């Protein structure tokens, strides 16, 4: 079996004397198996010292000799670890004992010279192995991080479930497991009852294939206590059920910020389940100009500020399920578990072709090799009398009907950005460049160190404007006609005389569709033709380093266009000694738009004999826009250019993404749908696209419960449609604050 291990990679051989590499061994009481090795630039004076070599490889070789020979404790030759040199700079260190866990770190300086990775095996506590009535093997495993002994074999069975859904396009479909265990006075399983979620990890295999990974759910714990032998049962969930209660934050609880790809956003949200498995994606919808074999979730970006709601003045981070739905629903895509991995697919695509090529990623959203995999979901059921296997059983099969959808509506609220600049504090990773800004002129520039904030320039004297006047410019932001824009800046000075004045000077520019405008602080209006007109000036405090914040609002924009501000040469007409002015922070915000538009409404209506059934209005958070001022704007692969139109693979079209979203819903529900339910003897996967013998069309699974021991699946199947609709009327209107349910015209 696999053992816990540590990988140590030395990245810098200038190791400080006394730096230490330490490996702690759990459970408590195994201090004699710890590693604690000190690095010195001299010959070792003790068994737990390692000499730093002339290069990294020699240091690695010396460390291997030390670990092979001794471990901290009594200084005797050790058999606690197996050490392998896997590269010139890397050791793989594995403890030879089963069930132990390791904690490893470098301190006293080594953390700056190395990369240390701990690889702990999961601690298996309980295992169930059984054969079903057709001799297929089944296995259930339960893991406990605080268990350090041999696994315990127990008796029991499991039932695999998927949550029932009403629609084939339901975007998030959780999976569950019902486990029944044989208990007695010596094995009560009481330790499994805990108030804490995500404590005990569980895995279920059918015929050596993982079908479920998840967590024991303490809320579903049940004991059938009738004698000295009884049954304990509990539910396990795959983690999707937790997402409604988990905020969309980083693994360490910090806020997620910046513009990220939809794949990154999904990965971050799914990691909150604690189930770190591969992600497979098949979505054949692309923005105009993108090739139709592209991994779309890698190519579309979202500003993560969209996932912070303002509730009566209080910012609330959205939950992970809301975020996942926002990414998937515009594509008509669905997330669920398939053979122990996450899969994201479009039911509309599978109606015509049941095989699909998926892009493969690890749980971090990093592409795997090979980059794609093909899944075949085609499956047919029928009667045993006609030779089908799996086949109907228990005589409880039935059909019902559900009407088509006559009309539906999608409401998209734009969401004005509180600030249109992400890098408000002028952070520079390399000490030379800045996201959201461009350095125009390096004459007299003063940069902060790498990882610092702000930018400074030496001040000028005499007449204004001086030469080399334009220094530091914000990237263009596109605003619509009638927008009211405000700017807030924080400036500070060094060496400014208390008796004299100095200021930060700024140009305010709008490149419109027909003219280029500059705001004049003198006239208070937009002017043309004079780039040197003063947009605004921000006063500088005579106290060195004290930041003074100033805000400026400008008249309504005369045209749609690209807005920017430029930090000009600091100036003082009466300073006589050297001084500098620093720009510390910048915020550009939109105060209002004269139109009062809050978003867009898409209405979808069948024109030929429409059904009276009306779909509930769907609220979405993101969509297309030609402007940068909205939180909900989708961006192309460059993270800058907004999307505008989209197309489906094999279809000639150029439509907004929300138009495609609504049309896919109408196509899926185009006709009266047959719903088939009943018991099936034999196994088939939940993601099967089902043909029912003797019936027309394809069916998707909307209810699923697999009794693993008796080899029976109780299921419901709903008919799917995907044909293009020639009578579908789509209307896009602007939202001025009121959204109502659609009505049927015909």
Secondary structure, DSSP 8 states (H G I E B T S, - for coil): ----EEEEEE--S---TT-EEEEEEESTT-GGG-EEEEEESS--SSTTEEE--SSHHHHHHHHHHHHHHB-TTT--B--SEEEEEEETTEEEEEESSTT-EEEEEEETTGGGTEEEEEE----EEEEEEEE-TT--EEEEEEEETT--S--EE--EEEEEEE---SSTT-SB--EEEEEEEEEETTB--GGG--S-SS-EEEEEEETTEEEEEEEEEEEEEEEE-SSSEEEEEEEEE-SGGGGGGSBSB-TTS-B--SEEEHHHHHHHHHHTTT----EEE---EEETTS-TTS-HHHH-EEEGGGGEEEETTEEEE-BHHHHHHHHHHTTT-EEEEETTEEEEE-HHHHHH--EEEEEEE-TTS-EEEEEEEEEE-EEEEB-GGGT-SSEEEEEEEEEEEE----EEEEEEE--B-S-S-S-TT-EESSSS--TTEEE---TTEEE--TTEE-EEEE-B-SSSS-SS-EEEEE--EEE-TTEEEEEEEEEEEES--TTS--EEEEEEEEEESS-EEEEETTTTEEEES-TTS--EEEE--SSTT--EEEEEE----SSSEEEEEEEE--B-SS--S--EEEEEEEEEEEEEETT---EEEEEEEE-SS--S-B---EEES-B--S-SSBTTBEE-TTSSSB---EEETT----B-HHHHHHHHHHHHTSS-EEEEEEEEES---TT-EEEETT--SEEEEEEEEEETTTTEEEEEEEEE-----TTEEEEEEEESS---------
